[in-house]
C-alpha cells in the first residue's frame, strides 16, 4: 500500500488480474506515487490491469497524463488495461478532454473500494450538474475562467 497525505493506493493481484485501487486526490504532487503503483502493477505482466477510481475526489491533468502513459506501457506489454468505476470527477475530465476512447471503462468489479481512513480529506457531497456551483467567474455562471490582461 502506498500513502501520500491525500492519496491511498492499494494494489492486489487476483489470478491474472492486477487491481490498483485509489482513494483520495490525484494531482501533480502525488503523480510519481501513482505512476510507480501502476508500473508495479504492470511489472508482473498480468493479463489485465484494472484501475479502480471510484473513490477519487480530485482528478487533474497530471493524473490523466499518468493514466495515458500507463495505457501506452500496458499496450506495449500486451496487458489489457481498464478503468474500474471512475468517479464523477474522473468521468468529467475524460469527457472534457475526449480521452475516453483511449481509456476503456468497466463499471463494477470485485469488492468495494477501500474506505478512506487517516488524514485524508472528507468526501464532499455535491448537488446539481457540473458547473452549477460557484466558479471563478461567479456563482452559476458556468465553468469559464475570467482572464485579466494587463
FIDRENNU-374944 format. One record per residue (C-alpha): residue in three letters; z, y negated, x negated; residue number from 1. Coordinates in nm, 4 decimals, decimal comma, always signed. Each point is the difference from the previous one (the first is absolute). Layout:
residues N
 code       up    north     east pos
  Ala        Z        Y        X NUM
...
end
This chain:
residues 150
 code       up    north     east pos
  Unk  +0,0000  +0,0000  +0,0000   1
  Unk  -0,0923  -0,3472  -0,1269   2
  Unk  +0,1987  -0,3048  +0,1060   3
  Unk  -0,0631  -0,3690  -0,0335   4
  Unk  +0,2150  -0,2692  +0,1648   5
  Unk  -0,2196  -0,0038  +0,3110   6
  Unk  -0,1914  +0,3282  -0,0243   7
  Unk  +0,0825  +0,3688  +0,0035   8
  Unk  -0,2596  +0,2637  -0,0877   9
  Unk  +0,0502  +0,3705  +0,0609  10
  Unk  -0,2596  +0,2511  -0,1192  11
  Unk  +0,0025  +0,3663  +0,1030  12
  Unk  -0,2381  +0,2872  -0,0379  13
  Unk  -0,0326  +0,2525  +0,2813  14
  Unk  -0,2553  +0,2708  -0,0683  15
  Unk  -0,3270  -0,1675  -0,0910  16
  Unk  +0,1000  -0,3458  +0,1284  17
  Unk  +0,1894  -0,2778  -0,1735  18
  Unk  +0,1627  -0,2511  +0,2357  19
  Unk  +0,1000  -0,3375  -0,1378  20
  Unk  +0,2240  -0,1820  +0,2529  21
  Unk  +0,0706  -0,3714  -0,0406  22
  Unk  +0,2763  -0,2015  +0,1614  23
  Unk  +0,0189  -0,3784  -0,0304  24
  Unk  -0,2247  -0,2670  -0,1457  25
  Unk  -0,3135  +0,0578  -0,2092  26
  Unk  -0,0928  -0,3026  -0,2102  27
  Unk  -0,0831  -0,1170  -0,3518  28
  Unk  +0,3543  +0,0360  -0,1343  29
  Unk  +0,0171  +0,3737  +0,0747  30
  Unk  -0,3697  +0,0826  -0,0348  31
  Unk  +0,0566  +0,1893  -0,3267  32
  Unk  +0,2636  +0,2288  +0,1535  33
  Unk  -0,2336  +0,0685  +0,2932  34
  Unk  -0,2932  +0,0756  -0,2333  35
  Unk  +0,2148  +0,2327  -0,2157  36
  Unk  +0,1138  +0,1945  +0,3078  37
  Unk  -0,3587  +0,0489  +0,1189  38
  Unk  -0,1098  +0,0995  -0,3518  39
  Unk  +0,2811  +0,2576  -0,0223  40
  Unk  -0,1099  +0,1381  +0,3359  41
  Unk  -0,3586  +0,0362  -0,1213  42
  Unk  +0,0942  +0,1409  -0,3403  43
  Unk  +0,0733  +0,3441  +0,1461  44
  Unk  -0,3487  +0,0004  +0,1581  45
  Unk  +0,0974  +0,0943  +0,3537  46
  Unk  -0,2673  +0,0664  +0,2605  47
  Unk  +0,1313  -0,2960  +0,2001  48
  Unk  +0,2020  -0,3169  -0,0637  49
  Unk  +0,1580  -0,1579  +0,3094  50
  Unk  +0,1404  -0,3499  -0,0374  51
  Unk  +0,2586  -0,0538  +0,2748  52
  Unk  +0,0069  -0,3718  +0,0856  53
  Unk  +0,1786  +0,0092  +0,3371  54
  Unk  +0,3136  -0,1728  -0,1378  55
  Unk  -0,1774  -0,2757  -0,1943  56
  Unk  +0,0923  -0,3463  +0,1273  57
  Unk  -0,1957  -0,2134  -0,2508  58
  Unk  -0,3422  +0,0927  -0,1360  59
  Unk  -0,1822  -0,2414  -0,2308  60
  Unk  -0,3347  -0,0066  -0,1766  61
  Unk  +0,1700  +0,1459  -0,3091  62
  Unk  +0,0975  +0,3070  +0,2015  63
  Unk  -0,3523  +0,0290  +0,1391  64
  Unk  -0,1414  -0,0178  -0,3528  65
  Unk  +0,2376  +0,2777  -0,1100  66
  Unk  -0,1078  +0,2210  +0,2909  67
  Unk  -0,3701  -0,0589  -0,0658  68
  Unk  +0,0422  +0,0866  -0,3688  69
  Unk  +0,1931  +0,3142  +0,0917  70
  Unk  -0,2735  +0,0934  +0,2474  71
  Unk  -0,2582  -0,0297  -0,2765  72
  Unk  +0,2136  +0,2114  -0,2374  73
  Unk  +0,0471  +0,2606  +0,2745  74
  Unk  -0,3744  +0,0184  +0,0589  75
  Unk  -0,0646  +0,0494  -0,3723  76
  Unk  +0,2531  +0,2882  -0,0010  77
  Unk  -0,1361  +0,1514  +0,3208  78
  Unk  +0,3227  -0,0690  +0,1916  79
  Unk  -0,0218  -0,0988  +0,3670  80
  Unk  +0,2136  -0,3100  +0,0589  81
  Unk  +0,1056  -0,1430  +0,3350  82
  Unk  +0,2429  -0,2575  +0,1331  83
  Unk  +0,2607  +0,1505  +0,2294  84
  Unk  +0,1003  -0,2098  +0,3028  85
  Unk  -0,0384  -0,3484  -0,1520  86
  Unk  +0,2313  -0,2634  +0,1480  87
  Unk  -0,1370  -0,2958  +0,1945  88
  Unk  -0,0016  -0,2301  -0,3043  89
  Unk  -0,1958  +0,2570  -0,2058  90
  Unk  -0,2508  +0,0496  +0,2808  91
  Unk  -0,0431  -0,3766  +0,0292  92
  Unk  -0,0820  -0,0381  -0,3714  93
  Unk  -0,2453  +0,2909  +0,0208  94
  Unk  -0,1628  -0,1645  +0,3010  95
  Unk  -0,0231  -0,3487  -0,1516  96
  Unk  -0,1362  +0,1241  -0,3331  97
  Unk  -0,2242  +0,2632  +0,1601  98
  Unk  +0,1398  +0,2554  -0,2450  99
  Unk  +0,0630  +0,2570  +0,2734 100
  Unk  -0,3160  +0,2054  -0,0660 101
  Unk  +0,1098  +0,0499  -0,3615 102
  Unk  +0,3527  +0,1141  +0,0917 103
  Unk  -0,0023  +0,2692  +0,2693 104
  Unk  +0,2944  -0,0084  +0,2417 105
  Unk  +0,1707  +0,3084  +0,1410 106
  Unk  +0,2717  -0,0725  +0,2527 107
  Unk  +0,2960  +0,2304  +0,0062 108
  Unk  +0,1177  +0,2418  -0,2594 109
  Unk  +0,2794  +0,2309  -0,0961 110
  Unk  +0,3381  -0,1497  +0,0785 111
  Unk  +0,1121  -0,3560  +0,0473 112
  Unk  -0,0183  -0,2622  -0,2727 113
  Unk  +0,3125  -0,0403  -0,2087 114
  Unk  +0,2440  -0,2475  +0,1489 115
  Unk  +0,0831  -0,3243  -0,1733 116
  Unk  +0,3305  -0,0057  -0,1801 117
  Unk  +0,1699  -0,2158  -0,2558 118
  Unk  -0,0961  -0,3570  -0,0754 119
  Unk  -0,3421  -0,0048  +0,1698 120
  Unk  -0,0793  -0,2679  +0,2521 121
  Unk  +0,0695  +0,0778  +0,3618 122
  Unk  -0,3050  +0,0738  +0,2075 123
  Unk  -0,1083  -0,2955  +0,2091 124
  Unk  -0,1292  +0,0441  +0,3491 125
  Unk  -0,2983  -0,2052  +0,1039 126
  Unk  -0,1274  -0,0788  +0,3419 127
  Unk  -0,3449  -0,1106  +0,0980 128
  Unk  -0,3339  +0,0480  -0,1718 129
  Unk  -0,0555  -0,0855  -0,3666 130
  Unk  -0,0375  -0,3727  -0,0520 131
  Unk  +0,1981  -0,0899  +0,3113 132
  Unk  +0,3145  -0,0966  -0,1868 133
  Unk  +0,0720  -0,2898  -0,2329 134
  Unk  -0,2577  -0,0422  -0,2764 135
  Unk  -0,0453  -0,2478  -0,2828 136
  Unk  -0,2254  -0,2035  +0,2262 137
  Unk  +0,2598  -0,0154  +0,2770 138
  Unk  +0,1380  +0,2167  +0,2787 139
  Unk  -0,2646  +0,1802  +0,2027 140
  Unk  -0,2937  -0,1640  -0,1801 141
  Unk  -0,1385  +0,3200  -0,1459 142
  Unk  +0,0046  +0,1506  -0,3472 143
  Unk  -0,1829  -0,2784  -0,1842 144
  Unk  +0,1527  -0,1895  -0,2891 145
  Unk  -0,0311  -0,3720  -0,0445 146
  Unk  -0,1369  -0,1196  -0,3284 147
  Unk  +0,1053  -0,3273  -0,1471 148
  Unk  -0,2560  -0,1444  -0,2357 149
  Unk  +0,1170  -0,2719  -0,2264 150
end
